[in-house]
Amino acid sequence: MLAALMGWLSGRSLATVHRLGAVLGVAAYWGSPGYRRKIVANLSQAGLDTPRTRRAAARHAGMLATESAHVWLHPIDRLSARVEVPDWSLVEKAHADQRGILFLTPHLGAFEVTARRFAREAPITVLYKPPRHAGLRALVERARPHGNLRTAPATLSGVRALLKALRRGEAVGILPDQVPGEGEGAWAPFFGRPAFTMTLPERLARATGCTVLLAAGERIPGRGWRLHFDALDEPPTPAVVNAAMERLIERFPEQYLWSYNRYKRPAGAPAPGAAAP
């Protein structure tokens, strides 16, 4: 059933996929009080809550869900035709340095697109958490890897794969706002509230000397995506990464996944009494 739905979505135009996603997103927002409260609470915490932003955030969350099939099941070359890159120079310079590139891509816009666009140029390995739904997990594991795009599970073996790729001078990608498990993160401010934040970016950067770039794929409904890149010129500690993500999210806040439980405390993690300044 799920595979059939994904296949149907992949055969529709991007404009249709985005329109359908917007409708479904608004329906989910008004149909689920708990979901709505989570979006409003997180927007309020960030100081970005307005009626317009709430509605837009709901629409974009729906578009993210429906466009995934379009992104996963289309050849990279066809997708790239819909991707605008106003400034690729940061990526070109980092690639030419051959020290490896660590892309930090938050849950903002079409985060699946950024890795696929880079994979058109060179190999990239992306860390991911397998979905809990067995059918979706099988589909994602088949569809996500493609040519130069490789995937690594969020396990010790997956982290080793990232290290090896960076030491070969290749690129890797991480969702830095994904809440890590016990022993894999530290508390750091995110929009003024302590959030348990992964320490993996800092460990990878220190171990390899790689270039660290923040990346986001801004969604242009019905047309495609526009990529944004920012260099991190200091070690990517949890506090530095969160501050950089805040600045990026504030450019188009309606496209952040505000329904994500960013402030949860993982089992076994210490209390957030000592957040980084």
N, C-alpha and C positions, 0 to 999 in steps of 0.2 A: 504493500500500500504506500509506504513512505517512498520507496524507490520509484514507484510509478508517478507519484506527485512531483518528485524532484525531476524526473525525466520530462514530465509535462512542462514544468517551469523552464527547464533548460531550452525548450523549443519555442518559447515565446520571446517577443521582442523585449529589450530592456525597459522600454517605456511601459509596456504592459506589466512586466514583473514589478516595477516600482509602484505603479498605480495600485496594483493588487496588494502589495505589501503595505502601502500607506493605509488602505482601507482596513486591512486586518490589524494593523498596529493600533489604530484608533478604537476598533472594536474591542481589542484586548484591554486597552486602557480604561474604557468605560465599563467593560464587563467584569473586571476583576478589581475590587476595592483594594486588596492587598498589593497588587502590582502597581496600582495608581499611587497608593501611599508611599511605596518605596521610591518611585520616580520623584514625587514631590519632595520627599524628605531629603533625598540626595541633591536635588537641585537647590533646595533651601540651604543646605549645608555649604554649598559652593557659592551662595549669594547670587544665583542665576535664575531663581524661580520667578517666572511670569506666566500668565495664562498662555501666551503665544509660544513660549519655549516648551511648556508642558506638551501642548498639542503637537508641536514639531518633533519633539523627542519621541513621542509615541509613533508618529508616522515613520520616522527614520528607523526605529527599532523594528517595525514591521518590514520595511524595505531591506534591512540587513538580513532578515530571515529568508525572504523570498529570493533575493539576489544571489544568495550563496550557491544555489544550483546553477545559476547562469555563470558564475565565476568558476566553480569547480569543474563543470562539464563542458566548457568551451576551450578550444586551443588557445594557448598563450598569445600567439600572433594575432588572432582575431580580437582577443580582449585588449591587447596593446593599442589597437587602433582607436579605442575609446578612452585611452588614458592620456591626460595632459600632464606634461612635466615642465613647469615653468623654468626650473633651474636644476639641471642634472649635474652641475659642476662639482658639488660636494661629493656625490657618489663617484664620479669619474676620478676625482683626486684620491679618494680613499681606496678605490680599486687599484689605481696605479701604484700606490704606496706598497701594496702587496703584504700588508701587515694583518690582513683579515678585517672584516667589517662586522660589527655587532649592531644590527638594526633593532631598535626598541620601538615597537608599534603598539600603542594602547588600543583599547576597545573603542576606537573613534573612527567613524565613517566606515569605509570598506577596507578593513584591515587585511583581508585576504588578498586584495589586489596588489598591495605594495610588494610582497614577496614574489608574486607571479610576474610582475613587470620587471623586477631585477633579474629573475630567472631567464628572461629573454637574452640577457647579456652574459651571465656567468652563473656558476653553481651557487646555490644557497640552501642551507639546511634550517628548517623551522621546527622549533620545539612546540609541542601541542599536548593538551590533555585529551585523551580519547573520550568521546561522548559516552554517557551512561547507557543510552538506548542502543541495544545491540544492532538493530537494523541501520540506524544512522551511523554507528561506529564503523560497520562494515563498508557502508557507502563512502564515508569520508576517507577511510584508509585506502580505498581504491582510487578515489577521484583526486585527492589532494596532491599526491606525488605526480610530477609531470616533467619529463625531460630533466632540466637542470634543477628542478625544485624537488628537494628531498624532505622527508619528515622524520622527526625523532620524538619518541614519547617522553613525557615529563617524568623520567626515571633516572637512576644513576647511569644506566647505559646510554640514555638519551643525552645526558650532560657530557658524557665522554665523547659522543659523536660530535657535539658542538665544539669541544676543545680540539679534536682532531681536525675539523674543518677549518677552524681559525688558524691553527698552526700550519695548515697548507696554504694559507693566504686567502681562503674563501670567505664567503659571507654566511652569517647565521641570523636568525630572527627569533625574537622573544616577545611575548605579550607581558610587559613589565607590571601591569596593574592586576594581573591574576594573583589571587591570594595564595601564597605558598603554604606548605605544611610546616609543622613544628620543626624548629632547627634550621629552616631554610629562609628565614626572614628576620626582619627587625621592624620595630614600630617607628614610623616617621610621619610627619604631618602631610595630610592630603586634603586640600581645601579646609585647613584649620582644624582637622580632627585626626587623631592618630589612626593610621591604617597599617596593618601588618604587610610589609613590602618585601619582595624577594631581594636577597643579597647576591643572587646568581650573576647579574650583570657586572657588579663590582669584582667578583671573583674571577669571572672570565677575562675581564679587561686587565686585571693585575697579572693573571697567569700568562697572557699572550701578547700584551701590548697592542691590542687591536684598536682600530678607530671605532668610535661609538657615535651612531647617528640616530636621532629620533625621527620617526617616519609616520606619516598618516596619509590615508587615501580619502580625501574629501569627496563625498558623493554629490554628483550633479544630476538630480533626478531626471530620468528619461534620456540622458545623454551619455553619461559615463562617470569618470572620476578624475580628480586633479591631485597629484602627489605633492606633498610638502616634506622637506627635509631640514633638520636643524642639527648642527654638530654640538656634541657635549665636549667641552674643552677641559673638564675636570673629572676626576674619578666618579663613575656612576654609582655613588652611594645611594641608599634608599631615599634620603632627603633630597639629594640633587636630582634624581630621576623623577620624584614626585613633583618637585617644583617645575621641572621642565615640562612634564605632562600637563600641569595646570595651565601653563602659558599656551601650550598647543591647543588644549581643549577650549580655552576661552576664545579662540579664533572662530570656531563654529560649534558652540556648545550643544546645539540641538542634535548633533550627530554622535554624541557620546552615549554609551550604553548605561544610562542612569539607573536602570533596573538591576544592575549587577550589585551584589552585596559586598561592596568594596571594604566595608568596615567590620566584617565578621572576624571573630577571634578563633583561629584554628584550635582544635583539640590539643591540649598540652602546651600551647604557646603561653608565654608569660603575660601577665596583665600589662596593659599599655600605660604603665605609670611612668616610664622613662623614655618618652618619645624624643626623637632627635630634634634639636633646635632648628 
